[in-house]
Amino acid sequence: MRQIIIYPGKDGYWVAECPTLTGCISQGKTKQEAIVNIKEAIDLYIEVLQEKGLLVR
C-alpha cells in the first residue's frame, strides 16, 4: 500500500501523487477519478521498474 496525496489543481481537476515514487502523478475531474487514475499510474510505474530490473521500494 502506498500513500497518495490529493489536492485541487489550478485547472479545476484533482491532482493525485505518490510521494514515494518520484514523478508518479495523475489527475481526474473528481477526487474518485483521481484516485482510480493514480492507482493505475502506480501499478504501471512499478511494472516499468521491475521490467528494468530496478529495486521497487
Contacts in CASP RR format, 6 or more apart in sequence:
PFRMAT RR
TARGET T0000
AUTHOR 0000-0000-0000
METHOD contacts of the structure
MODEL  1
MRQIIIYPGKDGYWVAECPTLTGCISQGKTKQEAIVNIKEAIDLYIEVLQ
EKGLLVR
2 18 0 8 1.000
2 20 0 8 1.000
2 21 0 8 1.000
2 42 0 8 1.000
3 18 0 8 1.000
3 19 0 8 1.000
3 20 0 8 1.000
4 16 0 8 1.000
4 17 0 8 1.000
4 18 0 8 1.000
4 35 0 8 1.000
4 38 0 8 1.000
4 42 0 8 1.000
5 16 0 8 1.000
5 17 0 8 1.000
5 18 0 8 1.000
5 19 0 8 1.000
6 14 0 8 1.000
6 15 0 8 1.000
6 16 0 8 1.000
6 31 0 8 1.000
6 34 0 8 1.000
6 35 0 8 1.000
6 38 0 8 1.000
7 14 0 8 1.000
7 15 0 8 1.000
8 14 0 8 1.000
8 15 0 8 1.000
9 15 0 8 1.000
9 27 0 8 1.000
13 27 0 8 1.000
13 28 0 8 1.000
13 29 0 8 1.000
13 34 0 8 1.000
14 27 0 8 1.000
14 28 0 8 1.000
14 29 0 8 1.000
14 30 0 8 1.000
14 31 0 8 1.000
14 33 0 8 1.000
14 34 0 8 1.000
15 25 0 8 1.000
15 26 0 8 1.000
15 27 0 8 1.000
15 28 0 8 1.000
15 34 0 8 1.000
16 25 0 8 1.000
16 26 0 8 1.000
16 27 0 8 1.000
16 28 0 8 1.000
16 34 0 8 1.000
16 35 0 8 1.000
16 37 0 8 1.000
16 38 0 8 1.000
17 23 0 8 1.000
17 24 0 8 1.000
17 25 0 8 1.000
17 26 0 8 1.000
17 38 0 8 1.000
18 24 0 8 1.000
18 25 0 8 1.000
18 38 0 8 1.000
18 41 0 8 1.000
18 42 0 8 1.000
18 45 0 8 1.000
20 57 0 8 1.000
21 42 0 8 1.000
21 45 0 8 1.000
21 46 0 8 1.000
24 38 0 8 1.000
24 41 0 8 1.000
24 42 0 8 1.000
24 45 0 8 1.000
25 38 0 8 1.000
25 41 0 8 1.000
26 34 0 8 1.000
26 37 0 8 1.000
26 38 0 8 1.000
26 40 0 8 1.000
26 41 0 8 1.000
27 34 0 8 1.000
27 37 0 8 1.000
28 34 0 8 1.000
28 37 0 8 1.000
46 56 0 8 1.000
49 55 0 8 1.000
49 56 0 8 1.000
50 56 0 8 1.000
END
